[in-house]
Amino acid sequence: MLQKLPRNLTDILGGAMKYKVLKDFATNDGVLYAGEIVKQWDAFNTKSNVRVKDGMGRIWNVPIGMLKKLNGDGW
């Protein structure tokens, strides 16, 4: 049987960093609402943005100032 290969760096490290959205983030593709819990999608980070995945599976590039890092489970 074949092993499932990791899809990105966070899978390799054994878990994704979780963030809470502090303010609504509107784009042409929709709105990421305040209070939503998102997970870091991959290792692509800049000094100002983090790439995250929401509960619906959409990927967003969100400014770091709009996110709060959660410790532990964060739920």
Residue pairs with C-beta under 8 A, 6 or more apart in sequence:
6 12
8 41
8 42
8 43
9 42
9 43
10 16
10 17
10 39
10 40
10 41
10 42
10 43
16 39
16 40
16 41
17 39
17 40
17 69
18 37
18 38
18 39
18 40
18 69
18 70
18 74
19 37
19 38
19 39
19 40
19 50
19 52
19 62
19 67
19 68
19 69
19 70
20 35
20 36
20 37
20 38
20 67
20 68
20 70
20 74
21 32
21 33
21 34
21 35
21 36
21 37
21 38
21 62
21 66
21 67
22 34
22 65
22 66
22 67
22 68
23 34
23 66
24 31
24 32
24 33
24 34
25 31
25 32
25 60
25 62
25 63
25 66
26 32
27 60
29 58
30 58
32 38
32 54
32 60
32 62
36 54
36 55
37 55
37 70
37 74
37 75
38 52
38 53
38 54
38 55
38 60
38 62
38 67
39 52
39 53
40 50
40 51
40 52
40 53
41 51
41 52
41 53
41 59
42 51
44 51
45 51
47 64
48 63
48 64
49 61
49 62
49 63
49 64
50 61
50 62
50 64
50 67
51 59
51 60
51 61
51 62
52 59
52 60
52 62
52 67
53 59
53 60
54 60
